[in-house]
Amino acid sequence: MTNADSRSDYDHAEIRASVRALCAEFPGEYWRRLDRERAYPSEFVAALTKAGFLAALIPEQYGGSGLPLSAAAAIMEEIHASGGNGAACHAQMYTMGTLLRHGNAAQKQRWLPAIAKGELRLQAFGVTEPTSGSDTLSLRTTAVRERDHYLVNGQKIFTSRAEYSDLMMLLARTTSREQAKSRTGGLSVFLVDMRLAQGPSIKINPIRTMMNHATTEVFLDDLCVPAENLIGQEGEGFRYILAGMNAERILIAAECIGDAKWFIAKATAYAKERNVFGRPIGKNQGVQFPIARAYAQMRAAELMVREAAALYDAERECGAEANLAKLLAADASRAAADMCVQTHGGFGFAEEFDIERKFRETSLYQVAPISTNLVLSYLAEHVLGLPRSY
Ligand SMILES: Cc1cc2nc3c(=O)[nH]c(=O)nc-3n(C[C@H](O)[C@H](O)[C@H](O)COP(=O)(O)OP(=O)(O)OC[C@H]3O[C@@H](n4cnc5c(N)ncnc54)[C@H](O)[C@@H]3O)c2cc1C
């Protein structure tokens, strides 16, 4: 097989074409209306589910397609390159790795077929807390074992899609930091069935943000979680979640590549058709070069996203590459967004062009799921061996 062959194989061209066809049913007007109303794209998520895209990573024996992460990345990229937003449903893909790699056979049998059929939604990922922020090891939500269940108390913040999910993958402390065997020990992962939560044990408040993201704060008050919902070993949760976070970073990076492609295509088309001073603005190198630079930046980041996904799929260590991919792709999409606004002049700010919406949406990825500073810190300290700052 030549390099070109292996590259086109890895492109998932058929999947990409199907996703593009589905996304064509959900044009800019659809996303604009939802953005205005801060409403959840239920029809879009239902269509993706029906077409099987959200079950891409679920093994065939449980009713999914058993595809690698690179295929999920292609799906998310295409949604974004089509002008849509995968944030409404990407968690089902990135939390999947934790369940697939660390869940037991009974848990997979119980949840995966229903998720694959679209009867169960696994869209909420409860890690961030108001007082600990990026310092995940300092989270304060506790899960205390009592006979056959755990009692969970605490608060999560920015738990996206909690109102549109049946299950939440939750990280909580089961052993105090002082008593934990290691610095990263003592945290555990649970798959919480929010439909079974009794009375006020889960309270969800929406948080309105600069873009339409369905994010929330979640209060957990004596929430009873059956012990059988613990994923893997008690106390090993941080390690499991880290693997899921690598998947999350790679998928978000793929979304950023999709955004960058959308901005570049939009700017290129406009630069060809917009006439000022009696000629297309794209004839001016002052307009051309930023578009070309954004394209170069996007292509370089795209290579790193593919490398990270390939390593993840080969079950090889990919922490550095997942972080690099997320950093480079988020910067590429942000730079492409700036360029696209500039190319459109005043129209870059007009709602009907969708640019200002996509600009706001892609800005999130400078901060979530991990901020740029924390990626740089990871690279400096874990990859380059510089002294630890925290
Ligand atoms: C719309 C949205 C959706 C989200 N969805 C989810 C979700 O579904 N689930 C979930 O668990 N979380 C979610 N998050 C949370 C997100 O992952 C966090 O916002 C992000 O990790 C940053 O944490 P923080 O906001 O607490 O910032 P902080 O940790 O308070 O950091 C604030 C600033 O200080 C910088 N900083 C902090 N410490 C250092 C340091 N040591 N060195 C250098 N700089 C530092 C950071 O880079 C950042 O710029 C979401 C956030 C948003 C805004």
The ligand as a MOL file (V3000), in Angstrom:
LIG
                    3D

  0  0  0     0  0            999 V3000
M  V30 BEGIN CTAB
M  V30 COUNTS 53 58 0 0 0
M  V30 BEGIN ATOM
M  V30 1 C -19.3070 25.8730 27.6000 0
M  V30 2 C -18.5100 24.9480 28.4550 0
M  V30 3 C -18.7900 23.6010 28.4610 0
M  V30 4 C -18.0920 22.7420 29.3140 0
M  V30 5 N -18.4510 21.4170 29.3810 0
M  V30 6 C -17.9240 20.6370 30.3510 0
M  V30 7 C -18.4190 19.3220 30.5770 0
M  V30 8 O -19.3240 18.8380 29.8860 0
M  V30 9 N -17.9000 18.6040 31.6080 0
M  V30 10 C -16.9120 19.0950 32.4230 0
M  V30 11 O -16.4850 18.3890 33.3340 0
M  V30 12 N -16.4030 20.3420 32.2170 0
M  V30 13 C -16.8890 21.1220 31.2230 0
M  V30 14 N -16.4200 22.4060 31.0280 0
M  V30 15 C -15.3940 22.9200 31.9230 0
M  V30 16 C -14.0550 23.1500 31.2600 0
M  V30 17 O -13.4210 21.9140 31.0590 0
M  V30 18 C -13.2720 24.1060 32.1680 0
M  V30 19 O -13.8780 25.3910 32.0620 0
M  V30 20 C -11.8280 24.1770 31.8050 0
M  V30 21 O -11.2000 22.9470 32.0670 0
M  V30 22 C -11.1090 25.2630 32.6060 0
M  V30 23 O -11.4170 25.1640 33.9780 0
M  V30 24 P -11.9540 26.4500 34.7560 0
M  V30 25 O -13.0270 27.0660 33.9580 0
M  V30 26 O -12.2800 26.0710 36.1520 0
M  V30 27 O -10.7240 27.4330 34.7730 0
M  V30 28 P -9.6190 27.5570 35.8920 0
M  V30 29 O -9.0190 26.2490 36.2150 0
M  V30 30 O -10.1810 28.3560 37.0290 0
M  V30 31 O -8.5420 28.4320 35.1380 0
M  V30 32 C -8.7590 29.8220 34.8460 0
M  V30 33 C -7.6140 30.3290 33.9920 0
M  V30 34 O -6.3750 30.1780 34.6950 0
M  V30 35 C -5.4570 29.3950 33.9510 0
M  V30 36 N -4.7050 28.5450 34.8800 0
M  V30 37 C -5.1740 27.8260 35.9370 0
M  V30 38 N -4.1790 27.1640 36.5280 0
M  V30 39 C -3.0530 27.4380 35.8260 0
M  V30 40 C -1.6820 27.0410 35.9290 0
M  V30 41 N -1.2700 26.2050 36.8830 0
M  V30 42 N -0.8150 27.5090 35.0230 0
M  V30 43 C -1.2150 28.3580 34.0270 0
M  V30 44 N -2.4790 28.7750 33.8800 0
M  V30 45 C -3.3840 28.3250 34.7710 0
M  V30 46 C -6.2830 28.5550 32.9860 0
M  V30 47 O -5.5590 28.2390 31.8350 0
M  V30 48 C -7.4410 29.5010 32.6910 0
M  V30 49 O -7.0800 30.3450 31.6290 0
M  V30 50 C -17.0580 23.2640 30.1350 0
M  V30 51 C -16.7480 24.6280 30.0890 0
M  V30 52 C -17.4610 25.4770 29.2900 0
M  V30 53 C -17.1330 26.9540 29.3140 0
M  V30 END ATOM
M  V30 BEGIN BOND
M  V30 1 1 1 2
M  V30 2 1 2 3
M  V30 3 2 2 52
M  V30 4 2 3 4
M  V30 5 1 4 5
M  V30 6 1 4 50
M  V30 7 2 5 6
M  V30 8 1 6 7
M  V30 9 1 6 13
M  V30 10 2 7 8
M  V30 11 1 7 9
M  V30 12 1 9 10
M  V30 13 2 10 11
M  V30 14 1 10 12
M  V30 15 2 12 13
M  V30 16 1 13 14
M  V30 17 1 14 15
M  V30 18 1 14 50
M  V30 19 1 15 16
M  V30 20 1 16 17
M  V30 21 1 16 18
M  V30 22 1 18 19
M  V30 23 1 18 20
M  V30 24 1 20 21
M  V30 25 1 20 22
M  V30 26 1 22 23
M  V30 27 1 23 24
M  V30 28 2 24 25
M  V30 29 1 24 26
M  V30 30 1 24 27
M  V30 31 1 27 28
M  V30 32 2 28 29
M  V30 33 1 28 30
M  V30 34 1 28 31
M  V30 35 1 31 32
M  V30 36 1 32 33
M  V30 37 1 33 34
M  V30 38 1 33 48
M  V30 39 1 34 35
M  V30 40 1 35 36
M  V30 41 1 35 46
M  V30 42 1 36 37
M  V30 43 1 36 45
M  V30 44 2 37 38
M  V30 45 1 38 39
M  V30 46 1 39 40
M  V30 47 2 39 45
M  V30 48 1 40 41
M  V30 49 2 40 42
M  V30 50 1 42 43
M  V30 51 2 43 44
M  V30 52 1 44 45
M  V30 53 1 46 47
M  V30 54 1 46 48
M  V30 55 1 48 49
M  V30 56 2 50 51
M  V30 57 1 51 52
M  V30 58 1 52 53
M  V30 END BOND
M  V30 END CTAB
M  END
